[in-house]
Amino acid sequence: MDNLDEISKLEYLSLVSKITSELLNHTGINDKTLAEFVIHLHEQNRSLSAFKKALTDAGADFPESFVANLDRLIQKMNPKYKNKGKEPDSSVNGDTTNNYNLDEKARLFPGLALPDDPEA
């Protein structure tokens, strides 16, 4: 159990480092505490719209694309989000159907979630 805790801590540190790097690239601010605050806000507001609103309420006026990128990174890298709410891997039993709901698919594949353009 201790190994899992240590791995989770390392994954969290990796996430903090990545968010710090993204903040530096987009805002010029190199602050680990700010990155931890952004991660904390995301843990409190897991949907993209709620996360964007929480950032705006906190005074961070980031572009929509940057917020979406932060959301995606935190969703993928945060050890608290891994294996939560997921069923065991069904491909072991030979069933390879995808168990993602529509909102999760829209988050994972935003370009594919757009409706078709009938005039194109």
C-alpha positions as a printed NumPy array, in Angstrom:
array([[  0.   ,   0.   ,   0.   ],
       [  2.868,   2.365,   0.73 ],
       [  4.215,   1.877,  -2.782],
       [  0.906,   3.003,  -4.253],
       [  0.91 ,   6.064,  -2.028],
       [  4.448,   6.913,  -3.084],
       [  3.589,   6.423,  -6.744],
       [  0.533,   8.641,  -6.327],
       [  2.697,  11.312,  -4.735],
       [  5.141,  11.13 ,  -7.629],
       [  2.288,  11.344, -10.13 ],
       [  0.911,  14.372,  -8.291],
       [  4.336,  16.047,  -8.319],
       [  4.559,  15.347, -12.04 ],
       [  1.149,  16.952, -12.51 ],
       [  2.168,  20.017, -10.495],
       [  5.336,  20.301, -12.564],
       [  3.388,  20.047, -15.829],
       [  0.801,  22.643, -14.771],
       [  3.611,  24.945, -13.584],
       [  5.265,  24.567, -16.975],
       [  2.008,  25.332, -18.796],
       [  1.394,  28.389, -16.621],
       [  4.918,  29.607, -17.354],
       [  4.454,  29.102, -21.094],
       [  1.094,  30.871, -21.278],
       [  1.296,  33.522, -18.572],
       [  4.968,  33.924, -17.725],
       [  4.274,  33.008, -14.093],
       [  6.49 ,  30.289, -12.633],
       [  4.734,  29.462,  -9.364],
       [  4.261,  25.959,  -7.978],
       [  1.724,  27.199,  -5.436],
       [ -0.411,  28.659,  -8.216],
       [ -0.3  ,  25.322, -10.034],
       [ -1.426,  23.532,  -6.878],
       [ -4.234,  26.072,  -6.498],
       [ -5.381,  25.459, -10.082],
       [ -5.364,  21.702,  -9.445],
       [ -7.333,  22.234,  -6.233],
       [ -9.905,  24.331,  -8.099],
       [-10.259,  21.543, -10.638],
       [-10.794,  18.973,  -7.896],
       [-13.615,  21.146,  -6.554],
       [-15.082,  21.844, -10.033],
       [-14.641,  18.827, -12.286],
       [-16.66 ,  19.929, -15.296],
       [-14.982,  22.227, -17.798],
       [-17.586,  24.976, -17.458],
       [-17.473,  24.915, -13.649],
       [-13.668,  24.902, -13.738],
       [-13.635,  27.888, -16.109],
       [-16.084,  29.743, -13.855],
       [-14.024,  28.959, -10.744],
       [-10.878,  30.271, -12.43 ],
       [-12.684,  33.417, -13.533],
       [-14.103,  33.941, -10.038],
       [-10.579,  33.573,  -8.639],
       [ -9.378,  36.336, -10.955],
       [ -7.662,  34.201, -13.584],
       [ -8.808,  35.382, -16.987],
       [ -7.305,  32.605, -19.106],
       [ -8.293,  31.934, -22.726],
       [-10.824,  29.155, -23.265],
       [ -8.295,  26.969, -25.087],
       [ -5.804,  27.243, -22.229],
       [ -8.459,  26.318, -19.653],
       [ -9.49 ,  23.341, -21.785],
       [ -5.848,  22.276, -21.994],
       [ -5.438,  22.557, -18.214],
       [ -8.648,  20.583, -17.733],
       [ -7.43 ,  17.837, -20.06 ],
       [ -4.021,  17.63 , -18.395],
       [ -5.464,  17.477, -14.9  ],
       [ -8.04 ,  14.864, -15.937],
       [ -5.331,  12.67 , -17.441],
       [ -2.547,  13.13 , -14.908],
       [ -4.207,  13.571, -11.514],
       [ -3.794,  10.348,  -9.514],
       [ -7.042,  11.104,  -7.661],
       [ -8.979,  10.711, -10.914],
       [ -7.407,   7.443, -11.993],
       [ -9.525,   4.293, -11.654],
       [-12.389,   6.165, -10.022],
       [-15.794,   5.42 , -11.423],
       [-14.411,   3.021, -13.983],
       [-15.465,  -0.554, -14.18 ],
       [-12.837,  -3.264, -14.364],
       [-11.356,  -3.788, -17.794],
       [-13.957,  -5.721, -19.729],
       [-11.546,  -6.659, -22.514],
       [-10.242,  -9.417, -20.252],
       [-13.535, -11.233, -20.76 ],
       [-13.409, -10.713, -24.505],
       [-15.852,  -7.803, -24.497],
       [-14.176,  -4.787, -26.082],
       [-17.129,  -2.391, -26.024],
       [-16.403,   1.133, -24.907],
       [-17.941,   2.092, -21.55 ],
       [-17.487,   5.88 , -21.872],
       [-20.557,   8.058, -21.552],
       [-21.277,  10.815, -24.073],
       [-19.948,  13.661, -21.903],
       [-16.674,  11.848, -21.401],
       [-16.388,  11.182, -25.133],
       [-17.05 ,  14.852, -25.873],
       [-14.297,  15.81 , -23.425],
       [-11.827,  13.3  , -24.87 ],
       [-12.599,  14.074, -28.51 ],
       [-13.795,  17.691, -28.732],
       [-13.386,  17.894, -32.508],
       [-15.534,  14.839, -33.029],
       [-18.233,  16.173, -30.719],
       [-19.085,  19.016, -33.083],
       [-22.259,  18.611, -35.151],
       [-21.923,  18.145, -38.898],
       [-22.107,  21.278, -41.015],
       [-24.968,  20.687, -43.486],
       [-23.728,  23.4  , -45.866],
       [-20.201,  22.047, -46.197]])
